């Protein structure tokens, strides 16, 4: 856990596992990037050509026109390469904790908590090297998903999944064992 990040445990609750998402460049690339990166690169190249043409315009418009291209250059750079830098920066601020009662995700000072008995959806996506991602409760689809897909992807990674964990099978087994434990009716 990060320094300064404290988690209050319930009485009798204990930490079973804690970890962080993988931050290697190999772990940062997602299948959705296959289309997003080339489109972002084309957008970036178009913005650069716009900027080059705008710089050659004489007069006052030649001073103002290049300013309009700067946001497009920034957006193109972010969509093609900057997304990986931002994803890495964001993942370095995430900590995952499995306790005997809850599934916790700590992002900066924000704590997202799930109880095992409330999980309705659970999916494991395993890579060939044993690492993988565990998805919790699918986020409801709304109109933002179609307009702000990129930002929703970042939110999902912080709140709805354990992304790029090294030994996904071991973490999956812990979660499943706790789910079974909490599903059993208590003996009276």
Backbone torsions as a table, in degrees:
resi	resn	phi	psi	omega
1	UNK	NA	154.2	178.4
2	UNK	-70.1	152.9	173.8
3	UNK	-64.9	138.0	179.1
4	UNK	87.7	-8.7	178.3
5	UNK	-96.9	112.0	-179.9
6	UNK	-117.3	138.1	177.9
7	UNK	-115.2	127.8	176.3
8	UNK	-84.5	123.8	178.6
9	UNK	-97.4	147.6	174.6
10	UNK	-71.6	163.7	177.9
11	UNK	-62.3	126.8	-179.5
12	UNK	85.4	-9.5	179.2
13	UNK	-78.6	141.3	178.6
14	UNK	-135.5	154.1	179.1
15	UNK	-81.2	126.1	178.9
16	UNK	-95.9	-34.6	-177.7
17	UNK	-159.2	146.6	170.4
18	UNK	-144.2	146.7	-177.9
19	UNK	-164.8	-177.0	179.7
20	UNK	-133.8	154.3	176.8
21	UNK	-68.6	151.4	177.6
22	UNK	-67.5	137.1	-177.8
23	UNK	-114.4	9.4	177.7
24	UNK	-69.5	155.6	-177.0
25	UNK	-61.1	-30.4	178.1
26	UNK	-64.5	-36.6	-179.8
27	UNK	-78.5	-14.1	-176.0
28	UNK	-84.0	-21.3	-178.2
29	UNK	-82.8	128.9	179.2
30	UNK	-113.7	159.3	177.8
31	UNK	-57.6	-32.4	179.9
32	UNK	-66.7	-17.2	-179.8
33	UNK	-74.3	-15.0	-177.5
34	UNK	-58.7	-37.7	177.5
35	UNK	-94.3	-34.4	-174.5
36	UNK	-67.7	-38.6	-177.2
37	UNK	-68.1	-49.0	178.7
38	UNK	-62.5	-37.7	177.9
39	UNK	-65.8	-41.8	176.8
40	UNK	-63.3	-37.6	178.4
41	UNK	-66.3	-42.3	176.2
42	UNK	-62.7	-41.5	177.9
43	UNK	-61.6	-42.4	179.5
44	UNK	-63.6	-44.9	179.8
45	UNK	-65.6	-39.4	176.5
46	UNK	-62.7	-43.2	179.9
47	UNK	-64.4	-37.4	176.7
48	UNK	-65.4	-40.8	178.6
49	UNK	-67.1	-36.7	174.8
50	UNK	-59.7	-45.2	-178.0
51	UNK	-63.4	-42.1	177.9
52	UNK	-61.9	-42.0	178.8
53	UNK	-68.7	-38.8	-178.3
54	UNK	-67.5	-32.3	179.4
55	UNK	-70.3	-21.4	-178.5
56	UNK	-89.0	-3.1	179.9
57	UNK	-76.3	129.0	-179.7
58	UNK	-79.9	163.4	173.3
59	UNK	83.9	-163.8	-177.2
60	UNK	-64.4	-38.9	179.3
61	UNK	-62.2	-28.9	177.4
62	UNK	-67.7	-20.7	175.7
63	UNK	-88.8	-31.5	-175.8
64	UNK	-88.2	-40.3	-174.6
65	UNK	-56.9	-40.7	179.4
66	UNK	-63.1	-26.4	178.6
67	UNK	-65.2	-32.2	179.4
68	UNK	-68.7	-26.9	-178.7
69	UNK	-81.0	-21.3	-176.5
70	UNK	-60.0	-44.4	177.5
71	UNK	-61.9	-33.8	-179.8
72	UNK	-72.1	-34.9	174.7
73	UNK	-64.7	-44.4	179.1
74	UNK	-62.6	-43.5	179.6
75	UNK	-64.6	-42.3	179.1
76	UNK	-65.5	-40.2	178.1
77	UNK	-65.7	-39.7	179.4
78	UNK	-66.1	-44.5	-177.3
79	UNK	-69.0	-29.9	-177.4
80	UNK	-90.2	-43.7	-175.4
81	UNK	-125.7	-38.9	-174.3
82	UNK	-61.8	-26.7	179.4
83	UNK	-59.6	-35.6	-179.3
84	UNK	-73.8	-37.1	176.7
85	UNK	-65.0	-44.4	179.8
86	UNK	-66.0	-41.9	179.3
87	UNK	-62.3	-40.7	179.1
88	UNK	-66.1	-44.0	178.7
89	UNK	-60.7	-42.5	-179.0
90	UNK	-67.2	-43.0	-178.7
91	UNK	-64.7	-29.3	178.6
92	UNK	-67.9	-15.4	-178.8
93	UNK	-101.4	6.0	-177.9
94	UNK	-104.6	140.4	172.6
95	UNK	-132.3	139.4	178.8
96	UNK	-110.3	138.2	178.7
97	UNK	-139.2	126.9	170.7
98	UNK	-105.8	126.6	175.9
99	UNK	-114.1	179.3	179.1
100	UNK	-70.3	-12.7	-178.3
101	UNK	-124.1	-22.5	-172.0
102	UNK	-140.3	162.3	169.9
103	UNK	-110.6	120.5	-174.3
104	UNK	-118.9	142.3	170.6
105	UNK	-127.9	125.3	178.7
106	UNK	-110.5	120.6	176.3
107	UNK	-123.8	113.7	-171.3
108	UNK	54.8	-116.1	178.8
109	UNK	-105.7	8.4	-178.8
110	UNK	-93.9	135.0	-180.0
111	UNK	-114.6	123.2	174.2
112	UNK	-106.8	126.4	-172.9
113	UNK	-123.2	134.5	173.4
114	UNK	-129.7	139.2	174.4
115	UNK	-95.4	144.1	-176.1
116	UNK	-57.9	-40.4	-175.9
117	UNK	-73.0	-11.8	179.2
118	UNK	-97.4	-5.1	-179.8
119	UNK	-68.7	123.5	177.2
120	UNK	-103.2	-20.4	-176.2
121	UNK	-137.8	136.0	178.1
122	UNK	-150.8	127.7	-178.2
123	UNK	-139.7	139.5	177.6
124	UNK	-111.9	129.6	174.9
125	UNK	-118.3	109.6	-173.6
126	UNK	-103.8	139.4	174.5
127	UNK	-92.7	168.8	-178.6
128	UNK	-64.1	-23.8	-176.9
129	UNK	-92.2	6.6	179.7
130	UNK	93.7	-12.3	175.5
131	UNK	-82.3	170.9	179.3
132	UNK	173.5	-169.2	-176.1
133	UNK	-130.6	140.5	174.2
134	UNK	-115.2	124.1	-180.0
135	UNK	-101.4	135.8	176.6
136	UNK	-110.6	165.0	175.7
137	UNK	6.7	107.0	178.8
138	UNK	-60.2	138.2	178.8
139	UNK	-72.6	135.9	179.4
140	UNK	-61.0	140.6	179.2
141	UNK	-81.3	130.1	175.0
142	UNK	-140.1	-176.4	-174.1
143	UNK	-64.5	-23.7	178.4
144	UNK	-63.8	-30.9	-178.7
145	UNK	-61.3	-28.2	-178.0
146	UNK	-89.4	-24.4	-178.4
147	UNK	-99.2	-29.3	-175.3
148	UNK	-127.2	47.7	-174.5
149	UNK	-56.6	-43.3	-176.1
150	UNK	-62.5	-46.0	-177.5
151	UNK	-70.2	-33.9	176.2
152	UNK	-64.4	-33.4	177.0
153	UNK	-62.2	-40.6	178.7
154	UNK	-68.2	-38.8	178.2
155	UNK	-66.0	-42.6	-179.0
156	UNK	-60.8	-40.5	-178.7
157	UNK	-64.9	-33.8	179.2
158	UNK	-77.5	-33.0	-167.5
159	UNK	-118.3	-21.7	-170.9
160	UNK	-119.2	8.5	-179.7
161	UNK	-157.1	158.0	166.2
162	UNK	-101.9	102.1	-172.3
163	UNK	-93.1	140.6	171.1
164	UNK	51.5	50.3	175.8
165	UNK	-90.3	144.5	-171.0
166	UNK	-64.1	-55.2	-177.4
167	UNK	-110.2	79.0	-173.9
168	UNK	-63.4	-32.9	-179.5
169	UNK	-65.3	-41.1	-179.8
170	UNK	-66.0	-42.1	179.5
171	UNK	-68.1	-40.9	177.4
172	UNK	-59.1	-44.4	-179.8
173	UNK	-62.7	-40.3	177.2
174	UNK	-62.5	-44.2	-179.4
175	UNK	-64.3	-45.7	-179.7
176	UNK	-62.9	-40.4	178.5
177	UNK	-62.6	-41.2	179.2
178	UNK	-69.9	-37.0	177.1
179	UNK	-62.6	-43.7	178.2
180	UNK	-62.4	-41.4	-179.9
181	UNK	-61.0	-42.7	-176.8
182	UNK	-79.2	-18.4	177.6
183	UNK	-79.9	-26.0	-178.0
184	UNK	-66.0	135.5	177.8
185	UNK	-68.7	142.6	-178.9
186	UNK	-71.6	142.5	-179.5
187	UNK	-78.3	134.3	-178.9
188	UNK	-115.2	NA	NA
